[in-house]
Amino acid sequence: MIVDRIREELFRRQDLKYREMQIRTIPTVKAEAIIGVRTPELRAMAKELSREEEIEVFLNDLPHLYFEENQLHAFILSGMKDYAGCLDRLEKFLPYVDNWATCDQMSPKVFRKHRPELLTPVRNWIGSTETYTVRFGIGMLMEHYLEEDFDPAYPEMVAGIRSEEYYVRMMIAWYFATALAKQYETALPYIENKRLDTWTHNKTIQKSIESYRITPEQKEYLRSLKIRGNTK
């Protein structure tokens, strides 16, 4: 069976030192669910597996047992060329995503050619109650709609998200830091008017100051907008 074969191959590629690092950097995944396979090897495996006739068996075998299986799933979807098929499989997979790495490294290339129709699922993802579904939706807005397809309504969508989840708030900060780099005049009022919660506001400024895409003058002004005191 393809699932058993995939697991055998994952353990064959296991790197125990890398596994220890993964355990530390992905705290939402139990240690016993991490095998320890490096990302380039997972990407290469996913490329090969995507050609197999049995791959649907693996994609339907949810929830997966191991973190690396989730990574393979994400990379297989990222390489799919059929928009409708990719979106359908993605919707089925998103509820099982349980960590930032799988969420952030899942980026279907086919979405680039379908940005207008992608907005509907993006809005649904952002309105979800699932942490990593929301994070994924924000990530898609950041990746696909901050340049030629930008609309001032999109940062408004992100600013309207209310969550106590660390991985959602961090993605909101990442989004606005990127928006400040790419759409400074539109994004700046969200910081000037303190539209974000205090922690996210300050994290946005921190990430912007660390960015090479923000000018020294802009960084100096952003520093002056930091909220002092309780940053919860």
N, C-alpha and C positions, 0 to 999 in steps of 0.2 A: 504494500500500500504506500502511496506517495508520501503520506504524513510521516510514517515510520522511517522511510528512506531519507526524508529531509532531516529528521532529528538525528539520525545516525551520522549524516554528513556534517551537521552543525557541531556535534561532539568531536568529530574527527578534526575539525578546524579550531577547537577550543584553545584559547590562550589564557592561562590561569592568572598571569600578572595583569593582563588587560581586564579580566573579569573582576579583579579586586578594585580596579579603578572605576569600572562601570557600577559596581555596587555602591560606591561612595557618591557618584555623580547622578545616579537615578534613584533617589530614595523612596519613590512611590512604588517601586517594583521589589517584591521580596527577593532576597539574595538567592534562594533556591530556584528561582525562575530565570536567573541569568546564567547563561552558558559561558559567555566570554569569547565572542567572535568579532573580529574587527570589521568596521563598516565597509571598507573596500571589498572585502571578501563576501560580505552579505549582498552588496550591490551586484557583484559578478554572479553569485548564485541566483539572485532574483532574475537577472537577464536570461540565464539559461533555463530556469524553471518556467518562465513566461511562455516558452515555446512548447511546453509539454501539453499534451492533450488532457492529462489528468489534473491540470492545475486548478480547475474549478473545485475539485474535491478538497484540496488544501484550503482554498479561499472560503469554502463553506464550513470548514472545520473550526467553528468558533464556539467558545473562546479558545484561543491558542494557549498552550501550556507554558511556552517559553517566550521571553522578551524577544529573542532573536527571530522567532516565528512571526511576531508582530512586525518586526523590522522588515523581514522578507515580504510580508503582505503589503506593507506600505510602499516598498520599492517596486513591487510588481504593479500595483495600481498606478504609481507615478509614471511608469513606462507605457501604459495602455494608450492606444491611439483612437479608440472609439469613445467619444464623449459620453454618450448615453450609457453605455455599458460600464464605463469607469465610474460615473456618478452613482449608478445603481449599486455597484459593489462597495463604493465608498460609504454610502449611507448605511449599508449593512455593517460595515466594519467600525465606523466611528464610535458607536456606543461601547466598544471593547477596548478602545485606546485608553491606556492607563498611565501614560508618562509623557513628559515633554519631548523626549528624543524622537519617539515614533511620530508624535503629532507634528513636530517641526520639520522632520525630514521627509514627510509625505507631501509631495508637491507634483501632482499630475501635470505633465507637460502639455497635454491636450487642452487644458483650461485656457491657455494663452489665446487659442483660436476661438474661444466661446465665452468671452468676457461678458457680453450683454446678458446672455441667458444664465450665466453663473451667478449673477446677483441675487436671483431668487433663492437658491439654496444657501448662499452666504448669509442672507438675512435670517433664514431659518436656523442656521447653525449658531449665529450670534444670539438668537433668542432661546437657545436650548438651556436646560438646567444641568447639562453634563459639562464638567470642567473642560475637558479636552476637545469637546465639540465646539464650545465657545472659543477656546484658544485657536483652534484650527480656522474658524470663520474669520477671526481678526487677522490671522496670518495671511489668509487669502486676500483680504482687503489690502493689507500692507504690500503683498507681493505684486498684485495685479492692478491696483487702482490708485496708485500715488503718482502716476506720471501722465501719459496722454489720455488715459481714461478717468482721470481724477474728477471728482465732483465734491463740492463743499458739504454735501449731504453725508458723505462717507465718514469723515471724522466725527460728525454729529452722532452717527450711529454708534461709534465706538465710545464716545464720551457718555452716551446714555446707558452703558452697561454698568450694572451695580453688582459687585461680587466681593466676597471676603476671601475668595480662593487666591492663594499666592500666585499660582500659575496663570490665572486669568489676569490679575492685576499687573503682573510682570509683562505679559504680552501687550496690554494696553499701553504701558510705559514704552515698550519697544516700538509700538505702532506710532505713538506721538513723537518719539525721538526721531524716527525715520521720516515722519511727516514734516518735522521742523527742518530736516535736511533737504527735503524735496519740494515742500509747499509751505515755506516759512511764513509768509504773510497770512495764509489761511489758518495755519496751525497755532501760531503765536497767541492769538486771543484766548485759546483754551487754557494757556498757562497764565497769561496776564489776568484773566478773570477767574482763575482758580476753579475751573470746571471739573477737575478731577479730584478724587479724594487725596488727602495730604500725602500719604505714602506714595501713591502713584505719581502725583505731581512732582515730588522731589526725586523719585526714581527716573522720571522722564528727563528732568534737568541733568541728573547725573550722567545718564546714558548719552545725552546730547553733547555734554561737555567732553565726553570721551571720544566723540565722533570726529573724524578728520574732515567730514563734509560740512561741519558748522564752522563759520568764520570766527576768528578770535574776538571780534567785536560782538558777534551774536552770543558767544559763550559768556562774555563778561556781563552782558545784559541778563542772560538767563540765570546766572549766579545771583543776581540781585533779586530775582523773583522767587528764590527758595523760601519755603515756609519754615520758620524756626520753631523750636519747641517740640511738642508732642507730634511725632510723625507716624502714628499708628494708622 
